[in-house]
Amino acid sequence: MADFRKLLLAFAAIAVLLAVGTPVYAQQSVLCVANAGVPPIVRAEGITELVGDVLLNCTGGTPTPVGSNIPLSNITVFLNTNITSRIVGPASNASEALLLIDEPFPSGPNPLTPQPANSAAQGYCAVSTTTGSLSGCGITATGGGIGASGPYRTTNIFQAQQVSANSVAWLGVPLDAPGTTLTRTLRFTNVRANACQLGVSSTLIPTQIVMFIAVNGSQQVTINNPQQTVAFIQPGLVVGGNTKTFLQCNSLNNTLVGSSSNTTTGGPGFATAQEGFASSFKARGYASQTIGGSQIIGQAAPTLQNVAGFPYNTESGFVSSVTGGAVTGAIGVADYGTRFIFSVANVGAGVSLFVPSAIQLVLSGSCASNFVSTCVGSGGLAVLVTGTDASGNGGALSAIPTSLPSAQLCSSTSALCAADTVAVTNGVIVYEVIQANPNAIEQLVLPVTASFISNTGSNLPGLGQVTATTQFAPQSTVATASSSSVPIPRFCPGPTARNFLAINSCSCNLLFPFVTNQAGFDSGVAIANTSLDPYGTAPQAGSVTLNYYGGTTGGGAAPAAQTSQSVPAGQELIFTLSNGGGFGIAATPGFQGYIIAQTKFQYCHGFAFISDLGAQRLAEGYVAIQLDNAGLNRTGQTGENEGH
């Protein structure tokens, strides 16, 4: 019995210990709730898309006693795609991805935002180049809780380390438990993702970029909802445009036109790049202004973007003076604003292309399809970049206008006239957005004009179809995090080429339905080059090819086709079947059938005359049939048909 009583006492003691131990354990555990807010939409073409910030709101645990070292924790973030935040410290894989504790506030905020009460100044803790972790950034607790008097008043921004293609980690973060009366906030920012790797959903549910958060270390941290959607993927670029046709025999002088009458053949071809969703186009840095009642955001140079959680709507992320400042290659700083590359191919010899040095973005649907000079809107501004490589990387911005252009295309009063156009020299045309309206769908309309001097005898300009491909730039195949040698932003290759400009040969096609040099008859033919006139038509010159269909006396085959010498404007090619004629046309005795004449000038007219030898008994003439008639369009050409 005595032994049984001892056993009961032992069980009772264990029960007391368990009862006491349970609340002590709960008090030591830090409980965090993850929240991604409203995830942004990112571009499906993008390799370095900024995903939404994730916040951990933490409570509980036992605050570190004053004078003691704060416990260290390891925090790892994973995405369901590659993390492409820039590697700013290659020796240790130090990333531009940052962890901010308790929303530290800058001494000089941009924009000028009122400082929250009791907020701590921003302090920075970088990854060690020797240990590859945050060692040496531990903080001794000073008491006082959250804010200026709290333990994070000197170091509260921590740099991540890239540990795999899809994860970054903060190793050795001093995480002081807030206790039961306060809330500690952890913000993960500057995390970039390869949206192109996931692609666009084929269903009504958009593709999502998902972040997973894990914590381990010297204290117990529990996270509710550690899996958060941080972005939705949608196409960021919708391309379009038109195609224009030019004729080889008409010299063309570069003129940016400004009226709907110039949208016919000989006017500019244009390509369009439209946002797939509002804020798809972004400037490099932040500067806010109001133009036409709309907020315009944009800066060509990098700027501080140091207020945590502020919607900057730029290509750059969180940029603070304590993490390197607003300089190229610093943490959070993008290399460019959104760029567009128009890759032009198959440009014929002797053809020069010209584009304006700056273009105002217009609001989608605000302009007619001809994009005349009155096509203006409340959009931002894109500036031509010269000297880039074939992917759209590098180069220098053209001079930035002091005000937005007054017209979409050049007109007699516009600042963007022919004197302000730039020649396309390397087959690529690149523009960079320096101002954008994040609250509207904008469109860049690129007018391209052509110049050439006609020389049909030398086959100039070169004939053929010019194509153009419109894409985001710079293009890249680097799908993982990289150092500053690879640009941010960067994009996967985009759509296929579209027809843009065509240079067609000048021609005129005539049918002489019956000619004969048999049974005592002969036929004479006159083909006139009527491009010389009093109406200002550009004079043209070109050869004439005669194609014979029928046969010769005695059942012989039709003569082979023959081509004349060049017939000048205002002159006529005259010949007979029996004797030949001018400009090198040889005789075709005994032929009877029909002739199709193909001229290398645009305005041709023909007449045939049939008679007996000496025209003693019978003579008949007729006008040649134009084959370039819209109702009988076997040639693909449009000719003069009046009176036929």
C-alpha positions as CSV (number, residue, x, y, z in Angstrom):
1,M,0.0,0.0,0.0
2,A,2.8,2.4,0.8
3,D,4.4,1.7,-2.6
4,F,1.1,2.5,-4.2
5,R,0.8,5.8,-2.4
6,K,4.3,6.7,-3.5
7,L,3.3,6.0,-7.1
8,L,0.2,8.2,-6.8
9,L,2.4,11.0,-5.5
10,A,4.8,10.6,-8.5
11,F,1.9,10.8,-11.0
12,A,0.6,13.9,-9.3
13,A,4.0,15.6,-9.4
14,I,4.2,14.8,-13.2
15,A,0.7,16.3,-13.7
16,V,1.7,19.5,-11.9
17,L,4.8,19.8,-14.0
18,L,2.9,19.3,-17.3
19,A,0.3,21.8,-16.2
20,V,3.0,24.4,-15.4
21,G,5.1,23.6,-18.5
22,T,2.4,24.0,-21.1
23,P,1.8,27.7,-20.7
24,V,5.5,28.4,-20.4
25,Y,6.0,26.7,-23.8
26,A,3.2,28.7,-25.4
27,Q,4.6,31.9,-24.0
28,Q,8.0,31.2,-25.6
29,S,6.6,30.4,-29.1
30,V,6.3,33.3,-31.6
31,L,3.1,33.1,-33.7
32,C,3.2,34.9,-37.1
33,V,0.3,35.4,-39.6
34,A,1.3,35.8,-43.2
35,N,-0.5,38.2,-45.5
36,A,0.3,39.1,-49.1
37,G,-2.4,41.8,-49.4
38,V,-3.7,42.2,-52.9
39,P,-1.2,40.4,-55.3
40,P,-0.2,42.5,-58.3
41,I,-0.6,41.4,-61.9
42,V,2.8,40.8,-63.6
43,R,3.8,40.4,-67.2
44,A,3.8,36.9,-68.7
45,E,6.8,38.0,-70.8
46,G,8.9,39.1,-67.8
47,I,11.8,37.2,-66.4
48,T,12.4,39.7,-63.5
49,E,8.9,40.6,-62.4
50,L,8.6,42.2,-58.9
51,V,6.1,40.2,-56.9
52,G,4.0,41.6,-54.1
53,D,5.4,42.1,-50.6
54,V,4.5,39.5,-48.0
55,L,4.1,40.6,-44.3
56,L,4.4,38.5,-41.3
57,N,2.6,39.9,-38.3
58,C,4.1,38.2,-35.2
59,T,3.0,38.2,-31.6
60,G,3.9,36.1,-28.5
61,G,7.1,34.7,-27.2
62,T,9.3,36.1,-24.5
63,P,11.1,39.4,-25.3
64,T,14.9,39.2,-25.0
65,P,16.2,40.5,-21.7
66,V,18.0,43.9,-21.8
67,G,21.7,43.3,-22.5
68,S,21.2,39.8,-23.9
69,N,21.8,38.8,-27.5
70,I,18.6,38.5,-29.5
71,P,18.0,34.8,-30.7
72,L,18.9,34.2,-34.4
73,S,16.5,32.7,-36.9
74,N,16.9,31.4,-40.4
75,I,14.1,32.5,-42.8
76,T,13.8,30.9,-46.3
77,V,11.5,32.0,-49.0
78,F,10.6,29.8,-52.0
79,L,8.7,30.5,-55.2
80,N,7.0,28.1,-57.6
81,T,9.3,29.6,-60.2
82,N,12.9,30.9,-60.4
83,I,13.7,33.9,-58.1
84,T,15.5,36.4,-60.3
85,S,16.4,39.2,-57.9
86,R,19.8,40.6,-58.8
87,I,22.9,39.1,-57.2
88,V,24.7,42.1,-55.8
89,G,27.4,40.2,-54.0
90,P,28.6,37.4,-56.3
91,A,31.2,36.2,-53.8
92,S,28.5,35.2,-51.3
93,N,25.4,35.1,-53.6
94,A,24.1,38.2,-51.8
95,S,20.7,39.1,-53.2
96,E,18.8,42.3,-53.6
97,A,15.8,40.7,-51.9
98,L,15.3,42.3,-48.5
99,L,13.7,41.6,-45.1
100,L,12.4,44.7,-43.2
101,I,11.5,44.4,-39.6
102,D,9.0,46.8,-38.0
103,E,8.6,49.0,-41.1
104,P,11.7,51.2,-40.7
105,F,11.2,54.7,-42.0
106,P,13.8,56.8,-44.0
107,S,15.1,60.1,-43.0
108,G,14.3,61.5,-46.4
109,P,11.3,59.7,-47.7
110,N,10.3,59.6,-51.4
111,P,7.5,60.5,-51.8
112,L,7.3,63.0,-48.9
113,T,5.1,60.8,-46.6
114,P,4.4,61.7,-42.9
115,Q,6.6,59.6,-40.6
116,P,4.6,57.1,-38.6
117,A,4.7,57.5,-34.8
118,N,7.6,55.8,-33.0
119,S,9.1,54.5,-36.3
120,A,12.7,53.5,-36.3
121,A,15.3,54.9,-38.8
122,Q,16.4,52.5,-41.5
123,G,19.6,50.5,-40.8
124,Y,21.2,47.9,-43.0
125,C,22.7,44.5,-42.4
126,A,24.5,43.0,-45.4
127,V,25.5,39.4,-46.1
128,S,29.1,38.8,-45.1
129,T,31.5,38.2,-48.1
130,T,33.4,35.7,-46.0
131,T,30.8,33.8,-44.1
132,G,28.0,34.1,-46.6
133,S,25.5,34.9,-43.9
134,L,24.3,37.7,-41.7
135,S,26.8,36.9,-38.9
136,G,28.0,40.0,-37.1
137,C,24.5,41.6,-37.4
138,G,23.2,40.3,-34.1
139,I,21.7,42.9,-31.8
140,T,21.8,43.2,-28.1
141,A,18.4,43.8,-26.7
142,T,17.9,47.3,-25.3
143,G,14.3,47.1,-24.2
144,G,11.5,49.4,-25.1
145,G,9.5,47.3,-27.5
146,I,8.7,48.6,-31.1
147,G,10.0,51.7,-32.9
148,A,12.6,54.3,-32.1
149,S,13.3,52.9,-28.6
150,G,13.1,49.2,-29.7
151,P,15.9,46.7,-30.3
152,Y,15.9,47.3,-34.1
153,R,16.7,51.0,-34.1
154,T,20.1,50.5,-35.7
155,T,19.7,47.4,-37.9
156,N,16.3,46.5,-39.3
157,I,16.9,45.9,-43.1
158,F,18.5,42.5,-43.8
159,Q,19.9,41.2,-47.1
160,A,19.0,37.8,-48.4
161,Q,21.3,35.2,-49.9
162,Q,20.4,33.2,-53.0
163,V,20.5,29.5,-52.0
164,S,18.9,27.8,-55.0
165,A,17.2,28.8,-58.3
166,N,13.8,29.3,-56.6
167,S,14.8,30.3,-53.0
168,V,16.5,33.0,-51.0
169,A,17.3,32.8,-47.3
170,W,18.2,35.2,-44.5
171,L,20.6,33.2,-42.3
172,G,21.1,34.4,-38.7
173,V,18.4,37.1,-38.5
174,P,18.0,38.5,-34.9
175,L,14.3,38.0,-34.3
176,D,13.2,39.4,-31.0
177,A,9.9,38.1,-29.7
178,P,7.4,40.9,-29.3
179,G,5.6,39.4,-26.3
180,T,1.9,39.4,-25.8
181,T,1.2,43.1,-26.0
182,L,3.0,44.1,-29.1
183,T,3.2,43.0,-32.8
184,R,6.4,42.6,-34.7
185,T,6.2,43.0,-38.5
186,L,8.4,41.3,-41.0
187,R,8.2,42.5,-44.7
188,F,9.8,40.5,-47.6
189,T,10.4,42.8,-50.5
190,N,12.4,43.1,-53.8
191,V,11.7,39.5,-54.6
192,R,11.7,39.1,-58.4
193,A,10.2,36.2,-60.3
194,N,10.4,34.5,-63.7
195,A,6.8,34.8,-64.8
196,C,7.8,33.7,-68.3
197,Q,8.8,30.3,-66.9
198,L,5.2,29.7,-65.7
199,G,3.3,31.2,-68.7
200,V,-0.3,32.2,-69.2
201,S,-3.1,30.0,-68.0
202,S,-5.3,28.3,-70.6
203,T,-8.3,28.5,-68.2
204,L,-10.3,31.3,-66.7
205,I,-8.2,31.1,-63.6
206,P,-4.9,33.1,-64.0
207,T,-1.5,31.5,-63.4
208,Q,-0.3,32.4,-59.9
209,I,3.1,33.0,-58.4
210,V,3.1,31.5,-55.0
211,M,5.5,32.2,-52.1
212,F,6.3,29.7,-49.4
213,I,7.9,30.8,-46.1
214,A,9.9,28.6,-43.7
215,V,11.6,29.6,-40.4
216,N,14.0,27.6,-38.2
217,G,16.6,28.6,-35.7
218,S,17.1,29.1,-32.0
219,Q,13.5,29.8,-31.1
220,Q,10.1,28.4,-32.0
221,V,8.3,30.5,-34.7
222,T,5.0,29.3,-36.0
223,I,3.5,30.7,-39.2
224,N,-0.2,30.6,-40.1
225,N,-0.7,30.5,-43.9
226,P,2.9,30.2,-44.9
227,Q,1.9,29.8,-48.5
228,Q,0.8,33.1,-50.2
229,T,-0.1,34.1,-53.7
230,V,2.1,37.0,-54.5
231,A,1.2,37.7,-58.2
232,F,-1.1,36.8,-61.0
233,I,0.3,36.4,-64.5
234,Q,-1.2,38.1,-67.6
235,P,0.1,39.0,-71.0
236,G,1.7,42.4,-70.7
237,L,1.9,43.4,-74.3
238,V,-0.6,43.4,-77.2
239,V,1.0,44.2,-80.6
240,G,-0.6,45.5,-83.8
241,G,0.0,47.9,-86.6
242,N,-0.5,48.2,-90.3
243,T,1.5,47.6,-93.5
244,K,2.2,50.2,-96.2
245,T,3.2,49.6,-99.8
246,F,5.6,51.7,-101.8
247,L,6.5,51.6,-105.5
248,Q,10.0,51.2,-106.7
249,C,9.7,53.7,-109.4
250,N,8.6,56.6,-107.2
251,S,11.3,58.2,-105.1
252,L,10.2,58.8,-101.5
253,N,11.3,61.6,-99.2
254,N,11.0,61.0,-95.5
255,T,8.0,63.0,-94.3
256,L,6.1,62.4,-91.1
257,V,2.5,63.1,-92.0
258,G,-0.2,64.6,-90.0
259,S,-3.5,64.2,-91.8
260,S,-5.8,61.3,-92.7
261,S,-5.2,61.9,-96.4
262,N,-1.7,60.6,-95.8
263,T,-2.8,57.2,-94.7
264,T,-2.9,55.9,-98.2
265,T,0.0,54.3,-100.0
266,G,3.1,56.4,-99.5
267,G,2.3,57.3,-95.9
268,P,4.0,55.8,-92.9
269,G,3.7,52.3,-91.6
270,F,3.2,52.0,-87.9
271,A,3.5,49.4,-85.2
272,T,1.6,49.5,-81.9
273,A,2.6,48.2,-78.5
274,Q,-0.3,48.3,-76.1
275,E,-0.5,47.4,-72.4
276,G,-2.1,44.1,-71.7
277,F,-3.2,45.5,-68.4
278,A,-2.9,48.9,-66.7
279,S,0.6,49.6,-65.3
280,S,2.3,47.0,-67.6
281,F,4.4,49.9,-68.9
282,K,6.7,51.4,-66.2
283,A,9.3,54.0,-65.8
284,R,12.7,53.3,-64.3
285,G,12.3,55.5,-61.2
286,Y,9.6,57.4,-59.4
287,A,8.5,61.0,-59.8
288,S,4.8,61.9,-59.7
289,Q,3.1,64.7,-61.6
290,T,-0.4,65.3,-63.0
291,I,-0.8,65.9,-66.7
292,G,-4.3,66.3,-68.2
293,G,-5.9,65.3,-65.0
294,S,-4.1,62.0,-64.8
295,Q,-1.3,60.9,-62.5
296,I,1.9,60.4,-64.5
297,I,4.7,58.4,-62.9
298,G,8.2,58.4,-64.3
299,Q,11.8,59.2,-64.1
300,A,14.6,58.3,-66.5
301,A,17.2,58.2,-63.8
302,P,17.0,55.9,-60.7
303,T,15.5,57.5,-57.6
304,L,15.1,56.6,-54.0
305,Q,12.0,54.5,-53.4
306,N,12.4,54.1,-49.7
307,V,8.9,54.0,-48.2
308,A,8.1,50.4,-47.4
309,G,4.8,49.2,-49.1
310,F,4.3,52.3,-51.2
311,P,3.0,51.5,-54.7
312,Y,5.7,53.0,-56.9
313,N,4.6,51.3,-60.2
314,T,8.1,51.4,-61.6
315,E,10.6,48.8,-62.8
316,S,12.7,49.5,-59.6
317,G,11.9,48.0,-56.3
318,F,12.7,49.2,-52.7
319,V,15.6,51.6,-53.0
320,S,17.1,53.1,-49.8
321,S,20.1,55.3,-49.1
322,V,21.3,52.8,-46.5
323,T,21.3,49.9,-49.0
324,G,23.4,51.6,-51.7
325,G,21.3,54.5,-52.8
326,A,19.8,55.3,-56.2
327,V,22.7,54.4,-58.4
328,T,22.9,51.8,-61.2
329,G,23.6,48.3,-59.8
330,A,22.5,49.2,-56.3
331,I,19.9,47.1,-54.4
332,G,16.4,47.4,-55.9
333,V,17.5,49.7,-58.8
334,A,16.4,48.6,-62.3
335,D,18.7,49.3,-65.3
336,Y,15.9,50.7,-67.5
337,G,12.3,51.6,-67.7
338,T,10.1,49.3,-69.8
339,R,11.6,49.1,-73.2
340,F,10.2,48.1,-76.6
341,I,12.2,46.7,-79.4
342,F,10.9,46.8,-83.0
343,S,13.2,44.5,-84.9
344,V,13.0,45.3,-88.6
345,A,14.1,42.7,-91.2
346,N,14.4,42.4,-95.0
347,V,14.9,46.1,-95.6
348,G,15.8,46.4,-99.3
349,A,19.0,48.0,-100.6
350,G,18.7,51.8,-100.9
351,V,15.9,52.1,-98.3
352,S,16.3,54.3,-95.2
353,L,13.9,54.2,-92.3
354,F,13.2,57.1,-89.9
355,V,11.5,57.3,-86.5
356,P,10.7,60.2,-84.1
357,S,13.0,60.7,-81.1
358,A,10.2,60.8,-78.7
359,I,6.6,59.6,-78.7
360,Q,3.7,60.3,-76.4
361,L,1.9,57.3,-75.1
362,V,-1.9,57.5,-75.9
363,L,-4.7,56.0,-74.0
364,S,-6.1,52.9,-75.6
365,G,-9.1,53.6,-77.8
366,S,-8.6,57.3,-77.8
367,C,-7.5,57.6,-81.4
368,A,-8.6,56.5,-84.8
369,S,-6.7,53.8,-86.6
370,N,-4.9,56.3,-88.9
371,F,-3.2,57.9,-85.9
372,V,-3.3,61.4,-87.2
373,S,-1.7,64.5,-85.6
374,T,-4.8,65.1,-83.4
375,C,-4.2,61.7,-81.8
376,V,-3.1,62.8,-78.3
377,G,-4.0,61.6,-74.8
378,S,-3.2,61.7,-71.1
379,G,-0.5,59.1,-71.5
380,G,3.2,59.2,-70.6
381,L,6.3,59.5,-72.8
382,A,8.7,57.1,-74.5
383,V,12.1,58.1,-75.7
384,L,14.2,56.6,-78.5
385,V,17.3,54.6,-77.3
386,T,20.2,54.6,-79.7
387,G,23.2,52.3,-79.8
388,T,21.6,49.2,-78.3
389,D,22.5,45.7,-79.2
390,A,20.2,43.4,-81.1
391,S,18.4,42.4,-77.9
392,G,17.6,46.0,-76.9
393,N,20.2,46.2,-74.1
394,G,22.6,49.1,-73.5
395,G,22.6,52.3,-75.6
396,A,21.7,55.8,-74.6
397,L,18.4,57.8,-74.3
398,S,17.8,60.5,-76.9
399,A,17.3,64.0,-75.6
400,I,14.2,64.1,-73.3
401,P,11.7,66.7,-74.3
402,T,11.0,69.4,-71.7
403,S,7.2,68.8,-72.2
404,L,5.0,66.1,-73.7
405,P,4.7,66.3,-77.5
406,S,1.6,68.2,-78.7
407,A,0.9,65.5,-81.3
408,Q,1.2,61.8,-81.9
409,L,2.7,62.1,-85.3
410,C,4.5,65.0,-87.0
411,S,2.5,67.9,-88.3
412,S,3.5,71.4,-89.3
413,T,3.1,72.6,-85.7
414,S,4.4,69.6,-83.8
415,A,7.7,69.4,-82.0
416,L,8.2,65.9,-83.6
417,C,8.8,66.9,-87.2
418,A,11.2,65.6,-89.8
419,A,14.1,67.5,-88.3
420,D,13.6,65.6,-85.1
421,T,13.6,62.1,-86.6
422,V,16.3,59.5,-86.3
423,A,17.6,57.1,-88.9
424,V,17.3,53.4,-88.2
425,T,20.8,52.0,-88.7
426,N,21.1,48.5,-87.3
427,G,17.7,47.0,-87.9
428,V,16.4,47.6,-84.4
429,I,14.3,50.4,-83.0
430,V,14.2,50.7,-79.2
431,Y,12.1,53.0,-77.1
432,E,12.1,53.3,-73.3
433,V,9.2,54.5,-71.2
434,I,10.2,57.4,-68.9
435,Q,6.7,58.4,-67.9
436,A,3.6,56.3,-67.6
437,N,0.0,56.5,-66.4
438,P,-0.5,53.5,-64.0
439,N,-4.3,54.0,-64.0
440,A,-5.0,53.6,-67.7
441,I,-4.2,51.2,-70.5
442,E,-1.7,53.0,-72.7
443,Q,-0.4,52.4,-76.2
444,L,2.8,53.3,-78.0
445,V,2.2,54.0,-81.7
446,L,5.4,54.0,-83.7
447,P,5.3,55.7,-87.1
448,V,8.1,54.6,-89.4
449,T,8.7,56.5,-92.6
450,A,10.9,55.5,-95.5
451,S,13.2,57.3,-98.0
452,F,14.7,56.1,-101.2
453,I,15.8,57.3,-104.6
454,S,14.3,55.4,-107.5
455,N,16.7,53.8,-109.9
456,T,14.8,50.9,-111.6
457,G,17.6,50.3,-114.0
458,S,19.8,49.2,-111.0
459,N,16.8,47.6,-109.3
460,L,16.8,50.2,-106.5
461,P,15.3,50.3,-104.1
462,G,15.4,46.6,-103.4
463,L,12.1,44.9,-103.7
464,G,10.4,42.8,-101.1
465,Q,8.3,42.7,-97.9
466,V,9.8,44.4,-94.8
467,T,8.8,42.7,-91.5
468,A,8.9,44.0,-87.9
469,T,8.7,42.2,-84.6
470,T,7.4,44.1,-81.6
471,Q,8.5,42.9,-78.2
472,F,9.5,44.0,-74.7
473,A,13.2,44.6,-74.3
474,P,15.9,43.7,-73.4
475,Q,15.4,40.2,-74.6
476,S,17.3,37.6,-72.7
477,T,17.7,33.8,-72.2
478,V,19.1,34.2,-68.7
479,A,16.2,32.7,-66.7
480,T,17.8,32.7,-63.2
481,A,19.2,35.3,-60.8
482,S,22.4,36.9,-62.1
483,S,24.8,39.7,-61.4
484,S,24.7,43.3,-62.8
485,S,26.1,42.1,-66.1
486,V,22.5,40.9,-67.0
487,P,19.9,43.7,-67.2
488,I,16.8,44.2,-65.1
489,P,14.1,44.2,-66.4
490,R,14.5,41.5,-69.0
491,F,12.1,39.5,-71.1
492,C,11.5,36.3,-73.0
493,P,11.3,36.5,-76.8
494,G,7.9,37.6,-77.9
495,P,5.6,37.2,-81.0
496,T,6.5,36.4,-84.5
497,A,7.2,39.0,-87.2
498,R,4.4,41.0,-88.9
499,N,4.4,42.5,-92.3
500,F,5.3,46.2,-92.1
501,L,6.5,47.9,-95.3
502,A,6.5,46.5,-98.8
503,I,8.5,47.8,-101.8
504,N,6.8,46.6,-105.0
505,S,8.0,47.0,-108.6
506,C,6.2,49.6,-110.7
507,S,4.5,47.8,-113.5
508,C,1.6,48.1,-116.0
509,N,0.2,45.1,-117.8
510,L,-1.5,45.3,-121.2
511,L,-3.3,42.7,-123.3
512,F,-3.3,42.9,-127.1
513,P,-5.9,40.2,-127.8
514,F,-5.1,39.7,-131.5
515,V,-2.1,40.5,-133.7
516,T,-1.1,38.9,-136.9
517,N,1.7,38.8,-139.5
518,Q,0.1,36.1,-141.7
519,A,-2.1,36.0,-144.9
520,G,-0.8,39.3,-146.1
521,F,-1.5,41.2,-142.9
522,D,0.8,42.9,-140.4
523,S,0.3,44.4,-137.0
524,G,1.8,47.5,-135.4
525,V,1.9,48.2,-131.7
526,A,2.5,51.4,-129.7
527,I,3.0,51.4,-125.9
528,A,3.2,54.8,-124.3
529,N,4.9,55.7,-121.0
530,T,2.6,58.5,-119.8
531,S,4.2,59.2,-116.5
532,L,5.3,62.6,-118.0
533,D,2.3,64.8,-117.6
534,P,1.3,68.3,-116.4
535,Y,-0.1,67.0,-113.0
536,G,3.1,66.6,-111.0
537,T,3.4,62.9,-111.5
538,A,6.9,61.6,-110.8
539,P,8.5,60.7,-114.2
540,Q,9.3,57.0,-114.5
541,A,11.3,54.9,-116.9
542,G,11.6,51.2,-117.4
543,S,11.8,48.4,-119.9
544,V,8.9,46.5,-121.5
545,T,8.7,42.7,-121.7
546,L,6.6,41.3,-124.6
547,N,5.1,37.8,-124.1
548,Y,3.9,36.0,-127.2
549,Y,1.1,33.4,-127.1
550,G,0.0,31.7,-130.4
551,G,2.1,30.4,-133.2
552,T,3.9,31.2,-136.5
553,T,3.3,30.3,-140.1
554,G,3.3,26.6,-140.8
555,G,2.5,25.6,-137.2
556,G,5.7,26.9,-135.6
557,A,5.9,27.8,-131.9
558,A,5.3,31.3,-130.6
559,P,8.5,33.5,-130.4
560,A,10.2,33.7,-127.0
561,A,9.5,36.7,-124.8
562,Q,11.8,39.7,-125.4
563,T,12.5,42.7,-123.3
564,S,13.1,46.2,-124.6
565,Q,15.6,48.8,-123.5
566,S,14.4,51.4,-120.9
567,V,11.6,53.6,-122.2
568,P,11.9,57.1,-120.8
569,A,8.9,59.0,-119.5
570,G,6.9,60.7,-122.2
571,Q,8.1,58.4,-125.0
572,E,6.6,55.4,-126.8
573,L,7.8,51.9,-127.7
574,I,6.6,51.4,-131.4
575,F,7.2,48.2,-133.4
576,T,5.6,46.0,-136.1
577,L,5.7,42.2,-136.1
578,S,7.3,42.1,-139.5
579,N,10.2,44.5,-138.9
580,G,10.5,45.1,-135.1
581,G,11.0,48.6,-133.9
582,G,12.5,51.0,-131.4
583,F,14.3,50.3,-128.0
584,G,15.8,47.0,-129.3
585,I,12.6,45.1,-130.2
586,A,13.3,42.5,-132.8
587,A,10.9,41.4,-135.6
588,T,8.7,38.3,-135.1
589,P,7.7,37.5,-138.7
590,G,4.8,35.0,-139.3
591,F,3.4,35.3,-135.7
592,Q,-0.3,35.3,-135.0
593,G,-1.9,35.3,-131.6
594,Y,-2.0,37.6,-128.6
595,I,0.6,39.6,-126.7
596,I,0.8,40.5,-123.0
597,A,3.1,43.4,-122.4
598,Q,4.6,44.0,-118.9
599,T,6.1,47.4,-118.4
600,K,8.5,48.6,-115.6
601,F,6.6,51.9,-115.3
602,Q,3.3,52.5,-113.7
603,Y,1.4,54.5,-116.3
604,C,1.2,52.7,-119.6
605,H,-1.3,52.7,-122.4
606,G,-1.3,50.8,-125.7
607,F,-2.7,50.8,-129.2
608,A,-2.6,48.1,-131.9
609,F,-3.2,48.5,-135.6
610,I,-3.8,45.7,-138.1
611,S,-3.9,46.1,-141.9
612,D,-3.0,44.4,-145.1
613,L,0.4,45.3,-146.5
614,G,0.2,48.9,-147.5
615,A,-3.3,49.3,-145.9
616,Q,-4.9,49.1,-149.3
617,R,-8.0,47.0,-148.5
618,L,-8.4,46.7,-144.7
619,A,-7.2,48.5,-141.6
620,E,-8.4,48.2,-137.9
621,G,-7.1,49.6,-134.7
622,Y,-8.0,49.0,-131.0
623,V,-6.9,50.1,-127.5
624,A,-5.1,47.5,-125.5
625,I,-6.9,46.0,-122.5
626,Q,-5.6,47.0,-119.1
627,L,-5.1,43.9,-116.9
628,D,-4.6,46.0,-113.7
629,N,-8.3,46.5,-113.2
630,A,-9.9,46.0,-109.8
631,G,-12.5,43.9,-111.5
632,L,-10.0,41.8,-113.5
633,N,-7.1,41.9,-111.0
634,R,-5.0,39.0,-112.2
635,T,-1.8,41.0,-111.8
636,G,-2.1,42.3,-108.3
637,Q,-1.5,45.9,-109.6
638,T,-3.7,48.9,-109.8
639,G,-3.5,50.7,-113.1
640,E,-5.3,53.4,-115.1
641,N,-8.4,51.9,-116.6
642,E,-10.4,55.0,-117.7
643,G,-11.8,54.7,-121.2
644,H,-11.1,50.9,-121.5
